[in-house]
Amino acid sequence: MNKIIRRVFTVLPAVLLQVLWLLIVFHWLAPWAALISAILSVLALLFVLYLIMKQDESTYVILWLLVILTAPLPGALLYLIFGNKRTTRPLKKKLDKTPPLPADDTDTEPVYTALSAENRRLAQTFRWVENRTGFVPHKNRNAKYYPLGDEMFPDILTELKKAKRFIFVEYFIIENGVMWDSMTEILEEKAAQGVDVRVMYDDLGSISTYTKTDAEKLKAKGIRCISFNPLVLIKGTLNCRDHRKMLIIDGTVVFSGGVNLADEYINQIEKYGHWKDIGFRLTGEAVGNYLRMFAEFWNAFAGERIPDEYLTGCRASDADAADGLVLSYYDSPLYSDAVSNELYIDLLSQAQETAWFYTPYLMPGNALLDAFIRAARRGVDVRIIMPGIPDKKLVYRMSRSFYRVLLEAGVRIYEYTPGFVHAKATLIDGVVGTVGTVNLDYRSLFLHFENNSLFYRASLLDDLKADFLETQEKCVERTVENIGMSFKKWLVDGLLRIIAPLC
């Protein structure tokens, strides 16, 4: 409810501007109303042509076309403030002004040579992700998969207690409770021992759970702490949130996945039934990508630089045998390509047998929706596991508006009856997949900063497959027959599909 109220106040100035404009036209500019209307119509048409010529997601363009044609003045204003990539310039400026990190000298050619010999098409995908994000693939070492946040939490505490040099914490949501209080106790002890502890959280994501006072308490204990993109005034970067999740310890281990630092993620409290989330732990040289992700953001937005020597030394021991490949990257609204969106489309196009997805929200753009449909129609076993109990009822209803077209194409959709699914993962043919923070909705795919790890022939994917099948046993399968259809439902679904990019 609080988020809905905030979004109402976000668009309120534009609506008031339209009302004021209409009053001016009808009361003071009545003699020239026809001329003014004609000028506005021409300007609206030019704006529409500009949107059509841009290479944006079609559902997003259609939404803005409807808004601008319905109410030209507030519609254009809202687009210029929130809908245009130029609104991300303040964030890009900070990142661009920051001195670059030391070059990653990893020699990836042996990796690509071996991968190309096995699967040339997939090697092209890995190379494309590297070219678009600047992050390189590494040999996977001792990765551990967690089917629940409950199981990951004890390992987090164990690894935190081992820290000798530094601890970096970056999460969308931090909330005081069993999980964060237990971690904070260790962070304070480590800071007192001289360990460099830094915490970064998203200001809007934690707006109702973590206050400036909480952050100041951390600082008083010797822990550096900043909020990302603080919500001070309504601005164009409002939608660009830091949805990334990572805990990096000494450059030797990293935890990531869907789990935020709040008690529902480890089922200490129950909000929406049983909370199903997943995560993973990486060790060895693959940790370096996460170090660079954190350092890039901290250097740009904290106003101080992480020592460059922290970014070196992420090497595997001789005892750590390679276990497939992993390419960890972060997605950004500042990129020219929506990397994760394009990656999922690409992986679906390569799928031959299976394409399985975990996601809490299902509001794909047309291109990704078509990729799901095409894969299913050519005989690929496409499955999606969704929540059975929603955390946001309107968003859940919007997600369900996409069910019929997917089900009719042969996609199988399951809803987790014990509660809420917050997991975000992909598994293609059992050999390549992703685990990270990316939801299948517009915000996650196009507007947020996200992190994702792309695995190939790693045993972690076997664990993901086993967990997916086990979770599926606790789900109810949705079919065309049991979702129902009426004219009213059809009409509502159509309207929800239009406004889905706003949610």
Secondary structure, 3 states (H helix, E strand, C coil): CHHHHHHHHHHHHHHHHHHHHHHHHHHCCHHHHHHHHHHHHHHHHHHHHHHHHCCCCHHHHHHHHHHHHHCHHHHHHHHHHHHCHHHHHHHHHHHHHCCCCCCCCCCCHHHHHHHHHHCHHHHHHHHHHHHHHCCCCEECCCCEEECCHHHHHHHHHHHHHHCCCEEEEEECCECCCHHHHHHHHHHHHHHHCCCEEEEEEECCCCCCCCCHHHHHHHHHCCCEEEEECCCCCCCHHHHCCECCCEEEECCCEEEEECCCECHHHHCCCCCCEEEECCEEEEEHHHHHHHHHHHHHHHHHHCCCCCCHHHHCCCCCCCCCCCCCEEEEEEECCCCCCCHHHHHHHHHHHHCCCEEEEECCCECCCHHHHHHHHHHHHCCCEEEEEEECCCCCHHHHHHHHCCHHHHHHHCCEEEEECCEEECCCEEEECCCEEEEECCCECHHHHHHCEEEEEEEECCHHHHHHHHHHHHHHCCEEEECHHHHCCCHHHHHHHHHHHHHHHHC
